[in-house]
Amino acid sequence: MPPSPDTPDGAAIMVKLDDLLHERRMTLTELAERVGMTLANLSILKTGKAKAIRFSTLEAICRELECQPGDLLAYDTRSETA
């Protein structure tokens, strides 16, 4: 995921949903059904296009993937010009 254009230094929150799904051999569709989200909304989160996430959504994803929020999200401080 590229750095967010909203941050002048190029820092960004990275969503590592693909990695977690792959490790657990789960599809995005299966996760969407388990957490009660639409596939479209979960896809927006997965691709890093989401501007926010509710704690209840984060909790549901972490529960189904048996992970911690830090396993799902990472803060990338690298800038585009580095």
Phi and psi restraints in degrees (value plus and minus 20) as a CYANA .aco file:
   2 PRO   PHI     -92.1   -52.1
   2 PRO   PSI     138.3   178.3
   3 PRO   PHI     -78.2   -38.2
   3 PRO   PSI     129.2   169.2
   4 SER   PHI     -89.0   -49.0
   4 SER   PSI     113.6   153.6
   5 PRO   PHI     -89.1   -49.1
   5 PRO   PSI     -33.5     6.5
   6 ASP   PHI     -97.6   -57.6
   6 ASP   PSI     -32.3     7.7
   7 THR   PHI    -130.1   -90.1
   7 THR   PSI     102.0   142.0
   8 PRO   PHI     -84.0   -44.0
   8 PRO   PSI     -47.0    -7.0
   9 ASP   PHI    -110.8   -70.8
   9 ASP   PSI     -18.6    21.4
  10 GLY   PHI      62.3   102.3
  10 GLY   PSI     -17.6    22.4
  11 ALA   PHI     -87.1   -47.1
  11 ALA   PSI     133.1   173.1
  12 ALA   PHI    -175.3  -135.3
  12 ALA   PSI     132.4   172.4
  13 ILE   PHI    -106.9   -66.9
  13 ILE   PSI     105.4   145.4
  14 MET   PHI    -120.6   -80.6
  14 MET   PSI     117.4   157.4
  15 VAL   PHI    -124.0   -84.0
  15 VAL   PSI     101.0   141.0
  16 LYS   PHI    -123.4   -83.4
  16 LYS   PSI      16.7    56.7
  17 LEU   PHI     -84.7   -44.7
  17 LEU   PSI     -59.9   -19.9
  18 ASP   PHI     -76.3   -36.3
  18 ASP   PSI     -66.3   -26.3
  19 ASP   PHI     -82.2   -42.2
  19 ASP   PSI     -64.9   -24.9
  20 LEU   PHI     -86.1   -46.1
  20 LEU   PSI     -61.2   -21.2
  21 LEU   PHI     -83.0   -43.0
  21 LEU   PSI     -62.7   -22.7
  22 HIS   PHI     -82.5   -42.5
  22 HIS   PSI     -66.0   -26.0
  23 GLU   PHI     -80.2   -40.2
  23 GLU   PSI     -53.5   -13.5
  24 ARG   PHI    -117.6   -77.6
  24 ARG   PSI     -17.2    22.8
  25 ARG   PHI      31.3    71.3
  25 ARG   PSI      30.0    70.0
  26 MET   PHI    -143.1  -103.1
  26 MET   PSI     123.4   163.4
  27 THR   PHI    -109.5   -69.5
  27 THR   PSI     140.9   180.9
  28 LEU   PHI     -82.8   -42.8
  28 LEU   PSI     -57.8   -17.8
  29 THR   PHI     -82.0   -42.0
  29 THR   PSI     -63.8   -23.8
  30 GLU   PHI     -83.5   -43.5
  30 GLU   PSI     -63.4   -23.4
  31 LEU   PHI     -83.3   -43.3
  31 LEU   PSI     -62.4   -22.4
  32 ALA   PHI     -77.9   -37.9
  32 ALA   PSI     -63.5   -23.5
  33 GLU   PHI     -84.6   -44.6
  33 GLU   PSI     -61.9   -21.9
  34 ARG   PHI     -88.0   -48.0
  34 ARG   PSI     -55.2   -15.2
  35 VAL   PHI    -117.3   -77.3
  35 VAL   PSI     -24.8    15.2
  36 GLY   PHI      55.3    95.3
  36 GLY   PSI      13.4    53.4
  37 MET   PHI    -132.2   -92.2
  37 MET   PSI     137.3   177.3
  38 THR   PHI     -94.9   -54.9
  38 THR   PSI     132.6   172.6
  39 LEU   PHI     -81.1   -41.1
  39 LEU   PSI     -57.2   -17.2
  40 ALA   PHI     -82.2   -42.2
  40 ALA   PSI     -65.8   -25.8
  41 ASN   PHI     -87.6   -47.6
  41 ASN   PSI     -58.5   -18.5
  42 LEU   PHI     -87.8   -47.8
  42 LEU   PSI     -55.2   -15.2
  43 SER   PHI     -84.8   -44.8
  43 SER   PSI     -59.2   -19.2
  44 ILE   PHI     -81.3   -41.3
  44 ILE   PSI     -61.5   -21.5
  45 LEU   PHI     -85.4   -45.4
  45 LEU   PSI     -65.4   -25.4
  46 LYS   PHI     -81.5   -41.5
  46 LYS   PSI     -57.7   -17.7
  47 THR   PHI    -104.5   -64.5
  47 THR   PSI     -21.9    18.1
  48 GLY   PHI      62.4   102.4
  48 GLY   PSI      -6.8    33.2
  49 LYS   PHI    -109.7   -69.7
  49 LYS   PSI     -27.8    12.2
  50 ALA   PHI     -92.2   -52.2
  50 ALA   PSI     120.2   160.2
  51 LYS   PHI    -110.1   -70.1
  51 LYS   PSI     -39.5     0.5
  52 ALA   PHI    -178.6  -138.6
  52 ALA   PSI     144.6   184.6
  53 ILE   PHI    -161.5  -121.5
  53 ILE   PSI     115.6   155.6
  54 ARG   PHI     -95.3   -55.3
  54 ARG   PSI     127.5   167.5
  55 PHE   PHI     -79.9   -39.9
  55 PHE   PSI     -55.7   -15.7
  56 SER   PHI     -84.7   -44.7
  56 SER   PSI     -55.8   -15.8
  57 THR   PHI     -89.9   -49.9
  57 THR   PSI     -65.2   -25.2
  58 LEU   PHI     -79.5   -39.5
  58 LEU   PSI     -63.1   -23.1
  59 GLU   PHI     -81.6   -41.6
  59 GLU   PSI     -64.5   -24.5
  60 ALA   PHI     -84.3   -44.3
  60 ALA   PSI     -62.0   -22.0
  61 ILE   PHI     -84.7   -44.7
  61 ILE   PSI     -66.1   -26.1
  62 CYS   PHI     -83.0   -43.0
  62 CYS   PSI     -57.8   -17.8
  63 ARG   PHI     -82.5   -42.5
  63 ARG   PSI     -67.1   -27.1
  64 GLU   PHI     -92.0   -52.0
  64 GLU   PSI     -52.8   -12.8
  65 LEU   PHI    -111.8   -71.8
  65 LEU   PSI     -21.6    18.4
  66 GLU   PHI      30.5    70.5
  66 GLU   PSI      37.0    77.0
  67 CYS   PHI    -159.1  -119.1
  67 CYS   PSI     154.5   194.5
  68 GLN   PHI    -120.7   -80.7
  68 GLN   PSI     136.5   176.5
  69 PRO   PHI     -73.6   -33.6
  69 PRO   PSI     -55.4   -15.4
  70 GLY   PHI     -87.7   -47.7
  70 GLY   PSI     -39.5     0.5
  71 ASP   PHI     -96.7   -56.7
  71 ASP   PSI     -46.2    -6.2
  72 LEU   PHI    -112.9   -72.9
  72 LEU   PSI     -53.7   -13.7
  73 LEU   PHI    -140.4  -100.4
  73 LEU   PSI     125.3   165.3
  74 ALA   PHI    -160.7  -120.7
  74 ALA   PSI     129.6   169.6
  75 TYR   PHI    -122.2   -82.2
  75 TYR   PSI      97.5   137.5
  76 ASP   PHI    -123.6   -83.6
  76 ASP   PSI      96.8   136.8
  77 THR   PHI    -115.2   -75.2
  77 THR   PSI     -20.2    19.8
  78 ARG   PHI     -87.6   -47.6
  78 ARG   PSI     120.6   160.6
  79 SER   PHI    -116.5   -76.5
  79 SER   PSI     143.0   183.0
  80 GLU   PHI     -83.9   -43.9
  80 GLU   PSI     -50.5   -10.5
  81 THR   PHI    -109.2   -69.2
  81 THR   PSI     -24.9    15.1
